[in-house]
């Protein structure tokens, strides 16, 4: 009988210990780890700059999640730190433990958003202002309507900059173009805009327009924050370096077509279809092999871009 009691006590202690351990893990995961950045001070007892930056990012991401804006991390510095080569060397780097990746020492963090998910909701901007954010919006002509004279003057939002505590969150809007790719416009400041709002020369995006393949995204946790990132970070970074986009010169193209009208015969249409299919196959094949290529001559470099 005493043996049975000792076994029973042992089993009860084991079950209780396991349950308590699971409770500790759950509590740390859902409460402590989410608030680590809020309680880390420097030796002098002051809030660090990286903590302020972390809190700024947390506020912005919470707003985006609340309004269902699926922003994804597009910051080249942070994505480079997240790449596999950098992860192998992470242990050798001396960084603040609560913000190892997002707090890079730069005053700007870049995100991107597919424009079809953006709705100019006054509630989002009002909520951002209530959280203390200052807003800077850059608009530009919609190139998708540039070939239509009556609509060529319409403007669309291209870039949003949110400033809080001296830190800038840059949101780049990506628009879907007819070639099944994503495009963002250049960031051009008008004469009446505040050029001191942000260090514009440090922005990753905006020096020129860019074109990207649609990235596959995944949701992950970075420095205790839920953030979407491109699944293939290295491929995205390579695209970002080569993403400069040259818009069609619609006026010149229109003048050219007036002098040399488009051939709409069956043979010409079939020839163009085969040529496009061949170009698409060549580009896809070279892209899958990671072989850089460019167009060196031919009508694709000309002005007939309709």
N, C-alpha and C positions, 0 to 999 in steps of 0.2 A: 504493500500500500504506500509506504513512504517513497518508493521509486516512482510510482505513478504521479505523486504530487510534485516531485522535483522535475519530472519531465513536463508536466503541465505548466509549472511556473516558468520553466525555460522557454517553452513555446510562446507563452504569453508575453514574456519579456522580448523575445525576438520579434514578434509581430508588432508590439508597441514601438520598438526601436525603429523598425522599418517605416511604420506609419509616421513617426515623428520626423524621420529623415526626409521622407517624401514631402511632408508639409513644409520643411525648411527650404527644400529646393523650389517648391511652388511659390512660396512667399518671396524668395530672393528673385526668382525669374519675373514675377508679375509686379513687384513693388519696389524692391531695393534697387535692382539693376536698371529700372526705368528712371530712377531719380538720382543715380550716382552723381551726375554732373552738377546737381543742384547743391551739393553739400561739400564739394571739394574746394578747399581754400589753399592759398599759398602759405608758406611758413609764417608770414606776418599776419595771417588771418584775414586777408582781403580776397575778394573775388578775382579770379584770373581772367585775362582777356579771352582765353580759349573757352572758359566756362560761359562767358557772355555770348560768344559766338555760338556755342552749343545750344544755349537757351533760345537764341534768335532762330536758329534752324528748327528747333523743336516747335516753336510757335508757328512758323510758316508751314511746316509739314502737317501740323494739326489742323490748320485752316484749310489746306489743300485737301486733306482727307475728309473734313467735314463737308466741303462743297463738291466732293467727288471729282477733283481735278487730279488726274493720274500723272503727276509730274514725275520725271525720272532724272536721276543724277547724270549730268552731262559735263561736269567739271573735269577738265583734263588732268589737273594735278591730283585730285582725289582718286580718279579712276586709275591713274598710273600707280598710285600707292596700293590700290586694290588688285593690281595685276599679279599674276602668279610669281613673276620674278621678284617683285617687291615683297611679296608675302614671305618668300624664303629668307629675306634679309631683315624682316621686321624685328626679330629678337635682338638684332644688333643696333637698332636705332634707339636713340634716347628720346622718347616722346611721352607726353602726358598720358597716363593710363586710361583716363575716362574719355579722351577724345583723340584717339590714335590716328584717325584717318581724316575726319572732316575738318579738324582744326589745323590747317596747313600753314598758318601764319600769314596767309593772303587775306585781304579785306573783302574778297568776293567769292561766292560759291554759285556755280552755274547749274541750272536745271533746264529741262526741255519739256514741252507739252505739245501733243498733237492738237492742232487748232480745231479739229472737229469736236474735241471735247471741251473747248473753251466756249463759254457762254458769258457774255458781258453782263454778269449778274451784279447789280449794285450791292447786293447783300454781301458778296465776297469782299469788294473793295471797302465797304463800310466796316465790316468785321476786321479787316486788316488795319484800318485807321484806328479802330477802337483798341487794337492790340499795340498801337504805337508806331505802326509802319508808315513811312512816307512813300508815296508812289510816284514813279516816273515812267511815263508811257511814250513809246516811239511808234508812230504809224507811218505807213508808206503806201504807194500805189499797189493795187492788186495786179500782178503780172498775168494772171489767168484771164483778165479782161482787157489786157492791153491791145489785143487785136481788134477789139470792138470800140470804134471811135466814140460811141455814145456813152460808154461805161468806163472809159480809160481813166477818168478822174477819181474813181472810187478808191477810198483808202481803207486799209485794214490794219489792225494792231500787229506789230512785228516783235516788239520786245517790251518786257515789263521789268523794271528795277524796283525792288523793295528795300528801303533803308531803315535800319533800327540799330541804335547804339553805335553808329559808325560803320556797321557791316552792311554789305550789299548782297542781296539775293537776286540773281539775274535769271529771268525766265525767258527762254527763246521759244517762240511759237513756230511749229513745223506744219506747213500746209501740204496737202496731197496734190501733186500735179498729175497731168494726164498720162505721163509716162510711168505711172505707178511708183513714184519716188516721193520723198519728202523734201521740202524746200523751206529755207528761211531767208528772210531779206537782210539787207545790210542795215546797219544802225547809222543813220545820218541825222545829225543834230541840226535843227533849224535855228535861225538867228535868235529867236526869242526864248530858246531853251536854256536852262540852268546848266552850264558846263562844269560847275563845281559840285554837282549832285553826287557824282561817283568818279573814281579814277578810270575813265573810259578806255584809256590805253592798255589797261590790264585785263580787259574783258577777253574771254576765250572766243566769243562769237560777236560778229557785227562789223568787222573790218570789211567784209565783202559778203555777198550772198553765198549760200551753200546748199548742196544737194546730198541727200543721204538715202541709202536703202532703209526700208522700214526695220528698225531693230527689234529683236525678240527680247522682251523684258522679263525680269524675275524680281520678286519681292524678297528682300533680305533684311537683316538687322545689322546696321553699321553704327558703332558707338552708341548702342542702346536705342537707336531710332530706326523705325521701319521705313525703308527707302527702296524704291525701284531702281534697278540698274540694268544696263544692257547685259544679256546673258554672255555674249562674246565680247568682253571688254577690249581685248587686243585688237580685234577687227574694227570695233567702233573707233578706237583711237587712230588707227591707220586711215579710216575714212575721214575723220575730222581734219587730219593734216592735208588731205587731198580734195577737200569738199568744195573748193572755190567754184562758183557757178557763174557762167556767162549767159546773160539773158539774150534772147533773140532781138535783133535790131528790126523791130516790126516796121518802122517807117521805110527803111531801105528795102526790106523784103517786099513790102506792098508796091513800091516803085518798080522793083525788078519784075514782079508778076504782071504789072501793067504792060511792060515792054515785051515780056516773054510769058504769055499765058500758060497756065498749067495744062499739061497733056492729060486729058481725061479718058483717053481711049482704053479699051480693054487690055491691050498689050502693055501699055504704060502702067496701068494700075497693077497688073500682075507682076511686072518687073519691080515696082516699088515694094510690093508685098514680099517678094522673095529677098530683095536686098535688105529690108528691115529684119526679116527672119534670120538671115545670115549674120548680120551685125549683132543681133541679140544673142545668137548662139556663140559667136566668137567672144563677146564681152562676158557672157556667163561662164564659159569654159576657162578663160584666162583669169577671171575673178576667183573661181574655185581653186585654181592652182596658185593663187597669190602672185600672179605675174603682172607687174605694172605695164600699162600700155597707154597709148595716146593716138589721137588722129593727127597725122602729119600732113595730109593733103586730101583733096576731094571736095565734093559739094557739101559734105557735112560741115565743113568749116566756112561755107559761104553764107549768103544772106537769105536763102530760100528756106526759111524755118517755119512756114505755115504748115 
